[in-house]
Every structure is written in structure tokens, then in C-alpha cells.
Amino acid sequence: MKATWRFIGLPLIGLMPAMSTTAGSWDQALTLPMTVEYDSNPTFAPRNPEGVARLRVSPVYGLSWRDGRHDVLATFGMSLERSTDSDTSVPRDDPRLGLNWVRSTPTGEYGVAARYEERSTRAAEIDDAAFVVADATQETRALSGHWDEALSPLLRVRLTGDYRRSRYDNTQLQDYDEFGAAAHFTRLFSERTQFFAQMGAVHYEPLAGWQSTSQYYSATLGAGWQASPQLTLQLNSGGRTWLATTIV
């Protein structure tokens, strides 16, 4: 049996004054979220589990620039973690970096984003694959892009693509690359009613080992109706499939 309790401290937010220029304006922000959690069975031991308490502090500094057409946001963060049992839950100092650029147009926008982060495999593998391993590090580099455009007053399309590169310092885990793409179409029938369709695909490619390359496909059709400014009703249906293609 496993139980986890968390106490999340209110973020401490420091907003610095904006700096304006003739070309645009700069804004800065600093957040300092703090979390205290207790995990009654971090190793999923079948009997006589020993709990561990963790303190996590995650400062993030953000710097943004806007000029009415371009939005640029850079974030610099750390996830600092300490525990009552450093053998089970090792101390961590994980960096997190991000850069996002968006260009607005009269009928939509397009942009790209890059991200780098390190995470504990204890948390990452539980989140991604429900797999329990010894505490180590997952290093992720990601690049994504989007294009959002109103093709007409009634039809809008959004295309997205992303690449994710994950590496581990634990030989129990498989390094992999992941590529994804999706398309979302929205058709307005009235001011309150719309129809939408979404299609997506993900390609998973391990770099070595026994695992197979895989493809994941999904599709969704739906409709929405805005009953009031505070209430929107939505009905959708879809399917998904995961296919292994090549043994490596």
C-alpha cells in the first residue's frame, strides 16, 4: 500500500517594474513555489515499507518582451529537493530552461518553443509509464511549433508539431526520441455552435535495446454549444491505436 500527502505553499511572486522602449516592453517575474510531501512507500515494498518526507523548492525567473506582434518569453528555473532518506530519495538540483516565441498576424499566429529540463526518474517514470526504478535522472530536450490561422470567418485550423529527446543515466531505462504532429479544425455554425475535428500521430523510437519502434494515432470529432457566457456544453467521440512496427 502506498499513500502520499502533499502541502503546497503559496507561491511567492515578485514582479519587477516593466521596462518600456519605443519598440516594445520588457517584463520580469520571479516565483518561488514550495512543496512538502510525505510518501508512505516510495519503493512500493510489499511489506514493512519505510516512508520518506520531501521538501521541494522550485524558483523560476521569467523574462518577457512584447511589441504588439512578437511575444518572447524566457524562463530559468531549478527544482531543489531534499528528503529525510537520501538513499531512497536522493537530493536533487534539477535545472529547467525554456524559450518561447510567438508571432501574431491579422488572422492568427505562429510560433516555436524550446525546453530543457532534468527530472527524477522516480517521478518521471511513474508519470509517463507507471514504472518504478531506482532514483536517477531523466534529461529531456524538446522543440515544438504551432500555426493557428482563420482560413475564413467560420473556419479555423491549428497545426502543431513537436520533437522530444529523452536520455537517462540509469541503464535500466531506454533512451528514446519522440516525434508528434496534430491538426485541429474548428467550423462555426452560429455564434454559439461549433463543430471540431482533431487528428494526431506520435512516433516513438528507442535508440537501442529490445524495444520496438511504435506509432500512436488518434482522431476526435465533436460539437460544442455555448449555453451562456459561463456554460459551454461539448459532445465528442474518437478513437486511438498504438502500433509496434519494427523490432530493434
Sequence and secondary structure as in RCSB ss.txt:
>XXXX:A:sequence
MKATWRFIGLPLIGLMPAMSTTAGSWDQALTLPMTVEYDSNPTFAPRNPEGVARLRVSPVYGLSWRDGRHDVLAT
FGMSLERSTDSDTSVPRDDPRLGLNWVRSTPTGEYGVAARYEERSTRAAEIDDAAFVVADATQETRALSGHWDEA
LSPLLRVRLTGDYRRSRYDNTQLQDYDEFGAAAHFTRLFSERTQFFAQMGAVHYEPLAGWQSTSQYYSATLGAGW
QASPQLTLQLNSGGRTWLATTIV
>XXXX:A:secstr
   EEEEEE   EEEEEEEE SS EEEEEEE  EEEEEES TT  SSS   EEEEEE  EEEEEEE SSEEEEEE
EEEEEEEES TTTS  EEEEEEEEEEEEEETTEEEEEEEEEEEEEHHHHHHHHH     S EEEEEEEEEEEEEE
SSSSEEEEEEEEEEEEEES TTS  EEEEEEEEEEEEESSSSEEEEEEEEEEEEEESSSS EEEEEEEEEEEEEE
EEETTEEEEEEEEEEEEEEEEE 
